[in-house]
Amino acid sequence: MDERLAAADAALKAGRGDEAILRLTELLEAEPAQPAQVYRALLMQLYRAGRQEEGVRWGEAAAGRFARDADILNMLGVSYRRRARFPEALATFDQAAKLSPGNPAIQSNRGNVLLDMDDGVRAEAVFAKLARAEPRNSDYQRQLGRALLQQGKTAAAMTRLRQAVALKKDQIEAWLDMIGYENEMHHLAEAEALADKALAANPDHPRLLDAKATVIRRTGAKRRCEAFLLDLLPRFQDAAWLHAQLGAIVTDYDPERAATHLRRAAALEPDNIDRLMAVIECLERLRKGDEGANIEEAYQLAGRALALKPTEPGPLKILNELLIRVCAFDELEKLGDFKSLGRAWANSNRHTALLKQLGQVRTLDDRYELLEQHRIWARQVETTAARHPVRRPPPRARDGKIRLGFMSSDLRRHPVGYFALPLFEHVDPERFEIFCYSFYQGEHADMMQEYFASKSAAYRWQPDINTPAAAQLIADDQLDILIELGGSTHMNKLDVMAYRPAPKQASWLGYPHSAGLSTIDYLICDPHNAPPRRDLLIEEPLLMPKSWIALGRMVFSDSLTITPGLPGDRNGRITFGTANNPHKYNRAMLDVWSQVMRETPESQFMFIRPEGGSASFRRNLIAEFVRNGIAPERIVFSTVRGAHMPFYNEVDVSLDTFPLTGGTTTTEALWMGVPVVSLIGEAFYERLGASILANSGLADLATEDKAEFVRLAVNLAADRDRRLALRENLREQIKSGPLGQTKQFARDFYDMIARAVAEAPA
């Protein structure tokens, strides 16, 4: 026997698989004319080691030499399947089946790849034949059940799956198939009962415990799920799945503890990309402690993740959000193109990822593509909602009042709350009853949330509720119109709107784009930000007469002190600045900002952002300005979250982001006497700044032309008298205009809603 073959044989007998692979590959590379059994041995070891790419390469080499060896073709087909090369896998299994038609393993593998390809009809034929030949084979019964499920033959499918577990109670995959089906259909009580039954047959099986936790999470009962998992923790201290579930459960209300669990899960399974991505996502969202350090740690971990070349929508979404946050534009481009990424997220029910697309549009085609991405998501959730319609209560007795619902988890100390405040300060109780719905995960109500509740006929705070139950809760209140204020932002439940719990429905405030749902009738806007192209909105525009927002005095108050004089006089140089979120940044925008600085000698730019604590954020942004001829020392960072308003006293002129323009930040800058220059685009989200400026008496500071944007900013920097006048008088000017006249704003808003309710039904 060849000594390399003998060494491989000895390694195999000793359980040293990697060494056996090394010896076999050395032999075959040096002397490829070996018997088929040598190739089979190598292919089997590569399969067991999970080295599927090498399995494909060596399987193809083996098949080239032994084209009529059914076992080699079968193993090559398995390697193709593991690499998701399904058509090649199927063709290879077909070839193997012709050579060995009675081989059940080949037929089973062929059936499995048909399931991978969603070809339930042909898969059913394969597994029905196998099950007839071996009716007590639990695996065949289970796969036949899966094939039937793919075709919507639910009753027959569940019969086969139940038969599989009756034949073999530890047929875990069949239990999981049944639980997964009930979970997918929102039959959550049935899914949990199945999980309990499976666990009774297989006590403490980790995958079944994991499945039960997932079902409980789906019900929305996060605290109950946490209690279930904590009860398991003493017995499963080193179970990565348990730490991962705990981290996911508590992340909204105890993010620091979530980070601890998720780090533990990643340490226990260092090669599991999902564990790594969960840590990255948690750190990127973690606002407590040293936020800059959290972002920096996430970015360093992202390097490991990128090296694994992820292709699934979930990891790509997490990486996209992080890379945007640290302005890593080169790495962002490598993730994928605008259309492919957006559609992957939409098709996988990741609507929240689409917010980050708004700042990346370049062309009119991009704008229409973004609308389609929202529609793709919407069609899926509308299909789900149609399977589980809400129960409509009998009509309520009419008392002349309009029942108006606001659905948002941000009716608290949050920008959405700041702008909604005037409607609660000036509600007309003779005409309207206000109902509020919040899914906020915080443990305690803040002062603003308590105020909103005090002004409402009902304030339904339901942190542990799932989407269908939330829709039913709202339907039971028999509203005349429901307005969602959160879009797809964190802790909101936009998909509730797909159930149409109210006869009329609208979007306002929280998400500057059409949500995508055909069940949302209106998008509230104003004459300045309504898109000239009507087809850039899915909903009907519901127009306020002047401004779509007003400034709540509880937040926009005179207690926010404006430092007398101008920062340019104090510092001896002009300071441009922004407090806008980095998801609104892009290279084209930074190029224009750099041009403004080049034409304003000695000026500096201040970023008022918590990301300033991240070395990578600072380095990446400075590099963009240096690329445009701006010296590094002219870029400064004020690292702050929340208490940022005083920093506007150090800014002479604020430059707006584009194409996604500022909203809250623009109003804050103007309130502090800082003028803002804005670029106007085609879509709603590109016109927010223009609306705010027009309603502040500064319409001349918004333009549709980039060269004019530069000219306006440069001229404003040179016009000390105007900047001083604005610093001293702009706040009073705002107070006397549409943004400051909150009582008139509320009257206009409620009149608009009354007209919408009186119109023919949607």
SEVOVEX-55461 format. One line per field, with one value per residue (C-alpha): x, y, z. Coordinates in Angstrom, 2 decimals. Example, Ala and Ser with C-alpha at 12.3 -4.5 7.8 and 13.67 -1.06 7.14 Angstrom:
BEGIN
east <- c(12.30	13.67)
north <- c(-4.50	-1.06)
up <- c(7.80	7.14)
***
This chain:
BEGIN
east <- c(0.00	1.23	2.59	0.37	-2.67	-1.53	-1.08	-4.57	-6.00	-4.27	-5.54	-9.10	-8.97	-7.63	-10.41	-8.07	-10.23	-8.30	-5.05	-6.74	-7.99	-4.48	-2.91	-5.57	-5.36	-1.56	-1.88	-4.52	-2.73	0.49	-1.08	-4.71	-5.03	-6.29	-9.22	-12.74	-12.76	-9.94	-12.01	-15.07	-13.10	-11.92	-15.41	-16.92	-14.32	-14.80	-18.57	-18.15	-15.75	-18.22	-15.69	-18.23	-16.33	-13.51	-16.14	-17.41	-13.91	-12.87	-16.34	-16.14	-12.64	-13.88	-16.97	-14.73	-12.81	-15.70	-18.71	-20.73	-20.05	-23.44	-21.96	-19.49	-22.23	-24.45	-21.75	-21.07	-24.80	-24.79	-21.85	-23.64	-26.71	-24.72	-23.38	-26.96	-26.18	-29.55	-29.95	-26.52	-27.35	-30.62	-28.96	-26.28	-28.82	-30.83	-27.68	-26.95	-30.55	-30.33	-27.24	-28.75	-32.57	-33.26	-30.97	-33.23	-30.45	-30.08	-33.85	-34.12	-31.36	-33.09	-36.34	-34.55	-33.14	-36.59	-37.83	-34.97	-36.21	-39.81	-40.93	-43.35	-45.19	-42.18	-40.85	-44.19	-43.90	-40.39	-41.23	-44.64	-42.90	-40.24	-42.88	-44.91	-41.80	-40.88	-44.01	-42.30	-39.44	-39.93	-37.67	-39.69	-42.95	-41.51	-40.21	-43.50	-45.20	-42.88	-43.64	-47.36	-46.94	-45.22	-48.35	-50.71	-52.08	-52.07	-54.27	-52.46	-49.10	-49.82	-51.05	-47.70	-45.71	-47.71	-47.07	-43.34	-43.20	-45.46	-42.97	-40.00	-40.72	-37.25	-37.85	-37.05	-37.19	-40.80	-41.77	-40.07	-41.88	-45.25	-44.35	-42.96	-46.09	-48.43	-46.10	-46.06	-49.85	-50.04	-51.68	-49.50	-51.43	-51.35	-47.64	-46.82	-48.96	-47.04	-43.75	-44.88	-45.95	-42.61	-40.75	-42.81	-41.57	-38.03	-37.38	-34.96	-34.10	-32.28	-33.80	-37.30	-36.68	-35.34	-38.46	-40.75	-38.92	-39.36	-43.10	-43.48	-41.54	-43.91	-46.86	-45.23	-44.96	-41.33	-41.30	-42.88	-40.31	-37.51	-38.81	-38.97	-35.36	-34.02	-35.54	-33.50	-30.26	-28.90	-29.17	-27.88	-25.26	-23.10	-25.88	-25.27	-28.89	-30.15	-27.87	-28.80	-32.53	-32.11	-30.11	-32.76	-35.57	-34.17	-32.43	-35.25	-35.51	-32.11	-29.60	-26.49	-27.60	-28.49	-24.94	-23.57	-25.71	-25.01	-21.26	-21.47	-23.37	-20.76	-17.92	-19.56	-20.04	-17.25	-17.83	-21.56	-22.09	-25.58	-24.15	-21.52	-24.08	-26.33	-23.47	-22.70	-26.35	-26.71	-23.54	-24.50	-27.83	-26.47	-26.92	-25.83	-22.26	-19.61	-21.61	-18.57	-16.73	-19.77	-19.84	-16.09	-16.26	-19.09	-17.08	-14.05	-16.25	-17.74	-14.32	-14.58	-18.08	-17.15	-14.32	-16.98	-18.62	-22.23	-24.97	-28.14	-30.40	-30.18	-26.40	-26.29	-28.87	-26.89	-23.62	-25.24	-26.59	-23.27	-21.13	-23.46	-23.12	-19.32	-19.34	-17.35	-18.41	-15.90	-17.04	-20.68	-20.31	-19.05	-22.23	-24.33	-26.22	-29.22	-31.82	-30.52	-30.09	-33.39	-35.38	-33.64	-34.64	-38.18	-38.66	-37.39	-39.77	-37.05	-38.92	-36.74	-33.74	-35.48	-35.11	-31.38	-32.10	-33.60	-30.21	-28.74	-31.04	-29.32	-31.67	-35.37	-35.28	-33.88	-36.83	-39.35	-37.36	-37.54	-41.33	-41.43	-39.27	-41.85	-44.65	-42.85	-42.75	-46.35	-47.78	-46.39	-47.80	-51.14	-51.32	-50.62	-53.21	-55.82	-55.42	-56.22	-58.76	-59.82	-63.29	-65.40	-67.52	-71.05	-71.23	-71.00	-73.68	-72.88	-72.37	-71.17	-67.51	-64.78	-62.64	-59.08	-56.33	-52.60	-50.42	-46.82	-44.33	-42.74	-45.43	-42.93	-39.70	-38.84	-38.91	-42.26	-43.64	-42.24	-44.15	-47.35	-47.54	-49.55	-52.40	-52.71	-52.24	-55.13	-57.43	-61.10	-62.96	-66.32	-65.36	-62.71	-61.89	-58.20	-57.05	-53.33	-51.55	-47.96	-45.72	-42.79	-40.53	-39.30	-40.08	-41.46	-43.48	-41.68	-43.29	-44.35	-45.91	-47.89	-49.04	-50.19	-52.08	-53.78	-55.09	-56.41	-59.72	-57.59	-53.82	-53.19	-49.59	-49.05	-45.34	-46.10	-48.56	-48.18	-49.34	-52.69	-53.66	-52.69	-54.84	-57.78	-57.28	-57.53	-60.50	-62.38	-62.09	-64.14	-62.10	-63.11	-59.52	-56.14	-52.87	-49.57	-46.64	-43.72	-43.44	-40.95	-38.83	-37.83	-40.57	-43.40	-45.78	-46.40	-47.80	-50.82	-52.06	-52.26	-55.20	-57.08	-58.32	-59.91	-62.04	-59.68	-55.92	-53.05	-49.31	-47.74	-44.50	-42.28	-41.31	-40.67	-41.73	-44.75	-44.99	-46.02	-49.33	-52.45	-54.43	-52.95	-55.17	-53.38	-49.96	-50.15	-47.96	-48.10	-47.89	-44.10	-43.14	-45.81	-43.95	-44.69	-44.73	-47.89	-46.65	-43.80	-46.41	-48.46	-51.03	-53.30	-51.63	-53.67	-52.61	-52.24	-52.75	-49.29	-47.08	-47.27	-45.63	-45.56	-43.18	-44.41	-43.51	-42.69	-39.57	-39.01	-38.89	-37.12	-35.22	-32.86	-30.46	-28.96	-25.47	-25.37	-23.27	-21.93	-19.62	-17.66	-16.82	-15.81	-13.73	-12.33	-13.63	-16.92	-18.25	-20.55	-22.22	-24.82	-26.48	-28.10	-27.89	-25.13	-27.73	-28.40	-24.74	-23.29	-20.27	-22.13	-23.38	-19.95	-18.47	-20.86	-20.19	-16.46	-16.98	-18.71	-15.69	-13.21	-15.01	-15.09	-11.39	-10.39	-13.89	-14.41	-17.13	-18.60	-20.33	-22.59	-23.05	-22.52	-20.64	-17.83	-16.62	-15.76	-12.26	-13.42	-16.27	-13.86	-11.21	-13.63	-15.27	-11.98	-10.70	-13.68	-12.95	-9.21	-10.04	-11.78	-8.86	-9.97	-7.29	-8.04	-7.83	-10.83	-13.14	-14.21	-16.45	-18.70	-19.57	-22.95	-26.34	-29.50	-28.01	-26.86	-28.89	-26.25	-23.76	-25.72	-24.29	-20.97	-22.38	-22.73	-24.51	-26.00	-25.79	-28.70	-28.24	-29.51	-31.28	-32.82	-33.17	-33.35	-36.52	-36.00	-32.42	-33.51	-36.14	-33.63	-30.99	-33.50	-34.86	-31.30	-30.94	-28.78	-29.76	-29.96	-29.27	-31.23	-31.32	-34.79	-35.37	-38.22	-39.53	-41.29	-38.20	-36.16	-38.47	-38.75	-36.08	-37.68	-41.02	-39.51	-37.53	-40.56	-42.65	-39.86	-39.72	-36.47	-37.68	-34.75	-32.33	-33.71	-32.82	-33.11	-29.60	-26.35	-24.30	-26.90	-26.73	-23.00	-23.55	-26.24	-24.06	-20.95	-22.87	-24.59	-21.22	-20.05	-23.21	-22.51	-25.38	-27.99	-26.58	-26.60	-30.18	-31.27	-29.43	-31.27	-34.70	-35.33	-36.88	-39.53	-40.06	-40.73	-43.10	-45.24	-45.33	-46.95	-44.40	-45.00	-48.74	-49.56	-53.21	-53.90	-51.91	-54.06	-57.26	-56.11	-55.09	-58.39	-60.39	-58.40	-59.09	-62.79	-62.98	-61.16	-63.55	-66.55	-65.34	-66.60	-65.16	-61.71)
north <- c(0.00	3.54	5.10	8.18	5.93	4.00	7.27	8.38	5.03	5.31	8.88	7.79	4.95	7.37	9.90	12.53	13.58	16.69	14.74	12.03	14.68	16.13	12.75	11.77	15.07	14.83	11.36	12.32	15.48	13.53	10.40	11.00	7.54	5.97	3.58	4.96	3.98	6.45	9.29	8.10	8.13	11.70	12.93	11.40	13.05	16.43	16.12	15.26	18.19	20.59	21.50	21.62	23.80	21.26	18.52	20.05	20.35	16.79	15.42	16.91	15.42	12.02	12.14	12.97	9.75	7.54	8.86	5.69	5.49	6.24	6.69	9.34	11.16	11.02	12.60	15.26	16.06	16.45	18.88	20.90	21.04	22.21	25.06	25.93	24.95	23.28	22.82	21.15	19.00	17.85	17.00	15.01	13.08	12.35	10.91	8.82	7.57	6.30	4.31	2.98	3.29	1.24	3.23	4.93	7.26	8.77	9.14	10.75	13.23	13.98	14.64	16.92	19.13	19.36	20.65	23.17	24.33	24.66	21.95	20.28	18.41	16.42	16.04	14.54	11.94	10.97	10.65	9.04	6.23	5.87	5.89	3.21	1.04	1.71	2.97	2.83	5.09	8.25	10.37	9.57	10.41	13.69	14.71	13.73	16.02	18.88	18.32	18.48	21.66	23.34	22.70	23.99	20.49	21.25	18.49	15.73	17.26	17.40	13.77	12.69	14.74	13.31	9.85	10.61	11.43	8.49	6.20	7.91	10.23	11.77	12.79	16.36	17.79	16.66	18.23	21.46	21.37	21.19	23.90	26.07	25.72	26.70	29.58	30.80	30.70	32.70	29.73	30.53	28.66	25.54	26.02	26.32	23.26	21.28	22.44	21.24	17.89	17.50	18.33	15.80	13.18	14.62	16.34	19.26	18.86	22.11	22.64	22.13	24.49	27.02	26.56	27.09	30.31	31.50	30.83	32.71	35.64	35.62	36.11	39.36	38.16	39.11	39.04	35.57	34.38	35.87	34.07	30.78	31.17	32.29	29.16	27.10	29.01	27.07	23.81	25.26	27.81	26.99	26.81	29.42	29.28	30.17	33.20	34.28	34.07	35.94	38.67	39.07	39.18	41.82	44.05	46.64	47.12	46.01	46.43	46.15	42.75	41.78	42.57	40.32	37.36	37.91	38.13	34.86	33.18	34.34	33.10	29.68	29.41	31.52	30.18	30.96	34.14	34.68	34.86	37.35	39.49	39.63	41.11	43.65	44.72	45.03	47.11	49.40	50.12	50.37	53.95	53.43	53.64	54.79	54.90	55.66	52.66	50.46	51.56	51.06	47.54	46.70	48.01	45.94	42.82	43.69	43.11	39.47	39.22	40.76	38.24	35.50	37.12	36.95	36.82	36.47	39.54	39.56	39.89	42.30	44.55	44.67	45.37	48.01	49.90	49.78	50.75	53.67	54.79	54.98	56.33	53.35	54.06	51.77	48.77	49.71	49.50	45.92	44.74	45.04	47.46	49.59	47.43	43.99	44.85	46.68	43.89	41.25	43.13	43.73	40.08	38.92	41.22	43.68	46.94	48.72	48.38	50.51	53.66	53.53	53.41	56.93	58.59	56.53	57.37	59.02	58.93	59.15	55.42	54.88	56.80	54.62	51.50	52.47	52.74	49.25	47.89	49.19	47.62	44.25	44.24	45.43	42.70	40.05	41.52	42.22	38.54	37.52	39.96	38.66	35.16	36.48	39.31	41.26	40.73	43.80	44.80	46.08	49.83	52.03	54.47	57.84	60.75	63.33	62.86	61.59	58.84	59.55	57.04	57.67	54.56	55.16	53.89	57.34	59.39	60.18	62.20	61.59	63.76	62.28	63.28	66.81	67.42	65.61	67.65	70.63	68.29	67.22	70.72	71.98	69.00	69.88	67.52	68.54	67.15	64.51	61.57	60.67	57.04	56.24	52.91	52.39	49.32	51.04	48.55	50.86	50.00	53.41	56.23	59.58	62.96	63.49	60.03	60.74	64.04	62.34	59.76	62.49	64.11	60.88	59.11	55.94	55.42	51.74	50.93	47.30	46.33	42.58	42.27	40.79	42.32	40.52	41.17	44.84	45.13	43.56	45.86	48.88	47.48	46.96	50.71	51.43	54.37	56.61	57.09	55.73	57.59	55.76	57.94	55.54	53.83	51.00	52.66	50.84	49.37	50.42	47.99	49.29	45.93	46.49	48.84	45.88	44.54	47.83	48.07	51.44	52.42	55.29	55.16	57.61	58.04	61.11	62.29	59.32	57.93	60.31	57.94	55.96	52.87	50.71	49.41	49.76	49.90	53.29	55.83	59.10	60.58	63.89	66.58	70.25	72.37	72.66	69.01	67.26	65.81	67.52	64.04	62.51	59.00	59.36	58.76	55.58	57.18	60.13	63.34	64.82	68.45	70.78	74.38	75.63	73.26	69.56	70.11	72.63	72.99	71.84	74.46	71.87	71.11	74.16	76.57	79.80	77.89	76.88	79.79	81.39	82.76	86.45	87.32	85.05	82.03	83.32	86.50	84.55	81.96	84.07	81.61	80.42	77.12	75.05	72.12	69.40	67.23	64.99	61.21	59.57	57.45	60.67	61.03	60.03	60.94	63.22	65.28	65.46	66.59	69.57	70.38	70.31	72.75	75.14	74.93	75.43	78.64	79.79	80.06	79.01	77.72	74.54	71.90	70.59	67.20	67.20	63.46	60.64	58.76	61.28	58.98	56.34	56.65	54.97	57.46	60.37	58.81	57.96	61.38	63.25	61.13	62.22	65.89	65.43	63.78	67.05	69.25	70.10	69.89	67.44	70.10	71.89	69.00	68.95	66.64	67.36	63.98	64.19	62.47	64.18	67.33	68.70	71.92	74.20	73.12	75.08	78.14	77.14	76.84	79.77	77.97	74.48	72.57	70.21	66.63	65.36	63.59	62.73	66.15	67.00	67.39	67.58	68.83	71.61	72.88	72.69	74.67	77.37	77.55	78.28	81.06	79.04	79.37	76.18	75.79	72.95	71.20	70.42	67.13	65.30	63.09	63.85	63.08	65.48	68.43	68.36	71.04	73.28	73.09	74.03	76.90	78.26	78.16	79.98	82.83	81.52	80.02	81.67	79.28	76.23	75.50	72.73	73.33	72.10	75.03	77.40	75.48	76.24	79.88	80.33	78.79	80.78	84.05	83.42	82.77	86.14	88.01	88.75	91.21	88.68	85.93	88.27	89.36	85.73	84.82	87.61	87.46	84.08	82.46	85.16	84.98	81.23	81.77	84.13	81.84	78.49	76.47	78.46	79.06	75.71	76.46	77.35	74.30	72.02	73.63	73.13	69.53	68.56	70.28	68.32	65.04	65.85	66.41	63.13	61.22	62.81	61.72	58.54	55.38	54.29)
up <- c(0.00	-0.82	2.37	1.93	1.62	4.67	6.59	5.56	6.65	10.03	10.49	9.69	12.20	14.83	14.12	12.68	9.74	8.70	8.55	6.47	4.02	3.76	3.01	0.48	-1.40	-1.49	-3.01	-5.58	-6.64	-7.17	-8.65	-9.74	-11.31	-8.09	-7.63	-7.16	-3.47	-2.75	-4.22	-2.31	0.94	0.33	-0.63	2.50	4.76	3.06	3.57	7.25	7.70	6.07	3.39	0.59	-1.88	-1.88	-2.07	-5.32	-6.79	-5.93	-6.75	-10.24	-10.67	-9.50	-11.73	-14.66	-14.07	-12.93	-14.85	-14.16	-10.43	-8.82	-5.33	-6.52	-8.42	-5.34	-3.16	-5.80	-5.88	-2.08	-2.31	-5.00	-2.80	0.22	-1.94	-2.99	-6.60	-6.89	-10.68	-10.87	-7.86	-9.43	-12.75	-10.92	-8.84	-12.00	-13.59	-10.49	-10.36	-13.93	-13.00	-9.77	-10.01	-6.91	-4.60	-2.01	-0.77	-4.24	-4.62	-1.18	-2.01	-5.30	-3.42	-0.97	-3.70	-5.29	-1.93	-1.94	-5.34	-4.04	-6.46	-4.08	-6.82	-8.03	-4.48	-3.44	-6.21	-5.03	-1.33	-1.89	-3.78	-1.07	1.69	-0.06	-0.24	3.41	5.23	8.63	7.54	9.60	7.36	4.25	6.01	7.19	3.75	2.15	4.68	3.69	-0.01	0.74	2.80	-0.13	-2.19	0.49	1.20	4.89	6.31	4.41	5.30	9.02	8.89	7.44	9.96	12.86	11.43	11.32	15.05	15.89	14.18	15.80	18.69	18.45	14.82	15.84	12.33	11.95	15.28	14.15	10.80	12.56	15.07	12.29	10.18	13.04	13.92	10.32	10.17	13.44	15.19	18.16	20.84	18.67	17.97	21.66	22.48	19.85	21.33	24.77	23.31	21.54	24.75	26.68	24.22	24.13	27.48	27.42	23.75	22.92	19.48	20.82	23.72	21.23	19.09	22.09	22.97	19.39	19.52	22.80	21.32	18.35	20.70	21.83	25.44	25.86	29.66	29.71	27.20	29.29	32.38	30.46	29.30	32.67	34.20	31.73	32.21	35.22	33.21	29.92	30.94	27.91	25.33	22.64	21.45	24.94	25.30	21.77	22.57	25.85	24.12	21.44	24.01	26.37	23.83	23.77	27.52	28.86	26.00	28.17	29.49	25.92	24.82	27.59	26.46	22.77	23.35	25.28	22.43	19.91	22.13	22.43	18.66	17.14	13.60	13.59	11.57	13.00	16.53	15.37	13.54	16.61	18.66	15.94	15.72	19.49	19.86	16.97	18.67	22.22	23.41	27.01	28.24	25.77	22.54	20.41	21.86	21.19	17.54	17.20	18.65	16.27	13.32	14.23	14.51	11.13	9.61	10.68	9.29	5.94	5.59	5.65	2.58	3.80	1.18	3.27	3.69	7.52	7.86	4.91	6.60	9.84	8.04	5.85	8.85	10.66	7.66	6.92	10.52	10.33	6.73	5.40	1.82	0.09	2.13	1.60	-2.17	-1.86	-0.10	-3.24	-5.44	-4.51	-6.29	-5.31	-1.64	-1.33	-2.94	-0.85	2.31	1.09	0.10	3.50	5.44	6.51	5.97	8.53	6.20	3.58	5.69	5.01	1.27	1.30	1.61	-1.23	-4.16	-7.13	-10.11	-10.83	-11.55	-8.01	-6.59	-8.41	-7.52	-3.83	-4.12	-5.60	-2.77	-0.30	-2.35	-2.41	1.40	1.61	-0.62	1.72	4.92	3.27	2.27	5.86	7.19	4.75	6.20	9.70	9.36	12.42	13.86	13.18	16.17	15.54	14.77	17.83	18.80	17.21	19.58	17.06	17.93	15.65	17.11	16.04	16.76	16.87	16.68	17.72	20.27	20.18	21.92	24.64	24.85	21.23	18.07	17.05	20.43	20.07	16.84	17.90	21.11	19.71	18.76	22.38	23.76	21.62	21.16	20.65	23.04	21.59	18.18	18.80	21.05	20.96	21.28	21.43	20.89	21.98	21.93	23.63	25.41	28.16	31.76	32.79	31.22	30.98	31.64	28.02	27.74	30.89	29.36	26.16	28.21	30.25	27.07	25.54	25.93	26.02	25.99	25.31	26.15	25.17	25.05	25.00	22.13	18.67	15.43	14.95	18.57	18.25	15.13	16.95	19.95	17.65	15.70	18.97	19.68	16.53	15.31	12.45	11.35	12.46	11.89	12.25	13.27	13.27	9.91	10.17	12.85	16.01	18.25	15.93	14.25	10.76	9.62	11.90	9.17	6.74	8.80	8.29	11.88	11.05	8.03	7.12	7.67	7.24	7.78	9.32	10.81	11.66	8.24	5.32	2.54	1.45	3.64	0.68	2.03	-0.10	3.16	4.06	2.33	3.02	3.69	5.53	3.97	2.98	-0.20	0.13	0.64	-1.45	-4.46	-7.79	-9.32	-7.85	-8.64	-6.14	-3.43	-3.07	-0.75	-1.48	-0.20	2.65	2.61	5.55	4.39	5.41	7.38	8.11	11.54	14.36	17.29	20.70	23.29	25.94	23.90	21.71	24.61	25.55	28.22	25.41	25.58	22.49	23.18	22.19	19.17	16.45	16.75	13.76	15.67	18.76	16.90	14.09	11.49	10.03	11.34	9.18	10.90	11.12	13.75	11.14	11.40	9.27	7.46	5.53	4.45	1.11	-0.99	-3.39	-0.45	1.18	-2.14	-2.19	1.46	0.69	-2.17	0.22	2.53	-0.31	-1.23	2.40	3.36	6.88	7.62	9.63	9.76	13.01	13.29	16.37	16.67	19.20	16.46	16.97	19.75	17.13	15.69	12.47	11.98	12.42	10.19	7.37	7.31	7.47	4.57	2.44	3.07	2.50	-0.84	-1.70	-0.65	2.90	5.60	8.45	11.16	9.60	10.58	14.23	16.21	19.18	20.65	22.32	22.44	23.62	25.17	21.82	21.54	23.15	20.47	17.87	19.59	17.98	14.43	12.01	9.15	9.04	5.76	5.17	4.07	0.72	-0.87	2.54	4.13	7.81	9.81	13.55	13.17	10.81	13.23	16.11	14.23	13.26	16.82	17.98	15.39	12.99	9.30	7.24	3.52	1.90	-1.48	-2.87	-4.70	-6.38	-3.57	-0.29	1.82	-0.32	0.45	4.25	4.70	2.09	3.90	7.25	5.73	3.85	7.03	8.89	6.37	4.83	1.55	-0.24	1.53	-0.31	-3.92	-6.49	-7.86	-6.27	-7.59	-6.14	-2.83	-2.72	-3.63	-0.97	1.76	0.79	0.56	3.88	5.52	4.16	5.19	8.85	9.17	8.05	10.26	13.26	12.54	12.31	15.51	17.33	15.69	14.00	17.07	17.36	13.61	13.93	16.85	14.80	11.74	10.89	12.88	16.05	15.87	17.43	18.16	14.53	13.43	15.58	14.27	10.67	11.40	13.01	10.26	7.68	9.52	9.80	6.03	5.36	7.63	5.92	2.46	0.84	2.46	1.34)
***
